Amino acid sequence: MPNVVAQLADALGGAVTVDPAALDAAREDRSGWRGDTPPLAVVFAGSIDDVQQVMRIAHATSTPVVVRGAGTGLAGGAIASPGAIVLDLSRMNRILEISDADELAVVEPGVLNGDLNDALAPLGLWFAPDPASRAISSIGGNIATNAGGLLCAKYGVTREAVLGLAVVLADGRLVRLGHRTVKGVTGYDLTALFTGSEGTLGVIVEATVRVRPQTPGAPVTVAAAFAGVEAAAEACAAVTAARIRPAVLELLDAGVVARVAAYLGADALAGTPLETTAPGETFLLAQADDGSAAVEAARIAELFAAAGGRVTLSTDASTGERLLDIRRAMHPALAASGQVLIEDVAVPRSALPAMFRAIEEIAARRGVEIPTIAHAGDGNLHPNFVFTGDEVPEHIWAAADEMFRAAVALGGTLTGEHGVGVLKRRWLAEELGDDVFELQRAVKAVFDPTGILNPGVMFEAPPAG
């Protein structure tokens, strides 16, 4: 067998490391999943040429490659697999262009969402996709998983913001997909195909993304506490039925509220509506953000109150931002209380109350606690399973299995934004059906005929040898 690490070192020098700490770090992301073995090496690519050299060596030696960005994924989609090169793109973090006239930006994959928005702000522009982890998640990773987040019910998921991509294929060729124009329908939409492909079709090395003019006016925030999660879910469904599209509509059930409060402490909640949330109450947070924000927020407040909520309305932008920061603290708050399996299902918005009922029934039947948060504006729920030990216990997987099947039975899906990764591949064929599953495997084979790109993600890796 050729000495792959030596070839990489000859071609890329100090960009290649076999340092045990770096190899070990590449075995996990924020999903709680840990790879069985460290990779052969980690390559910190600094340019498109670096990526092409890695892929040429990998192609020639039939060596698996796992593409990795910020390591903030929640589905185990960018962790080391046996005998693999981990291709780390976090150092490719330059903003290459911002076009005010065309309302677009060209970025390398390692650029963080928050950093791009900091650069856009002086021009009166912003990048709409807003994962709760925007301060630490990279745009390349957002594209690879078609990330959603807090604002996508109104402004769309990442796919709606991607105009074009530069991609290095499995054999090292560089292709450019998409366009800089507002419209473009020449040939198949391969840009959309790569958005959400989880590193299984090629390596995204550059992205042309749509940016927007900043929304005029100050946001208006509506917060409400409910005695139970079903009443809160009914309130969210009522907002949707009223044809209102707030920029933010987030639901934190009682388990999440308690953990966030314990993690942040009383001082962080002081002066916010969360300060007076009683034990066992569910919390709703909505924000309207355009010229009609005041009228829209008043109507949301009426709907929340009609559903039994104790409502607070605020026109103070700093209060609204504090509440969003508290919402973004959910993941670290749960992680502070144990190991966490952070799940991600989506259902039609009208089915949100039924899905919360199903989660409560599963939790009671299985004797587990499932603290849940939801992007309620688009029906995307994040049920969380907190456990102890390094491995997810079987009774947790059994509860998750019931939850996935409940979501699909309600017309929903296994994943709204985190991706399939390795955590959900066992359920993929069941949702897609045999014919569509085989079509997807065939697409993978066209772009990656030797199967070296992210083996084991989405689809089970073929047996060794």
Buried (B, 14 or more C-beta within 10 A) or exposed (E): EEEBBEBBBEBBEEBBBBEEEBBBBBBBBBBBBBBEEBBBBBBBBBBBBBBBBBBBBBBEBEBBBBBBBBBBBBBBBBBBBBBBBBBBBBBBBBBEEBBEEBBBBBBBBBBBBBBBBEBBEEBEBBBBBBBBBBEEBBBBBBBBBBBBBBBBBBBBBBBBBBBBBBBBBBBBEBEEBBBBEEEEEEEEBBBBBBBBBBBBBBBBBBBBBBBBEBBEEEBBBBBBBBBBBBBBBBBBBBBBEEEBBBBBBBBBBBBBBBBBBEBBEEEBBEEBBBEEBEEEBBBBBBBBBBEEBBEBBEBBBBBBBEBBBBBBBBEEEEBBEBBBEBBBBBBBBBBEBEBBBBBBBBBBBEBBBBBBBBBBEBBEEBEBEBBBBBBBBBBBBBBBBBBEEEEBBEEBBBBBEBBBBBBBEBEBBBBBBBBBBBBBBEBBBEBBEEEEBEEBEEBBEEBBEEBBBBBBBBBEBEEEE
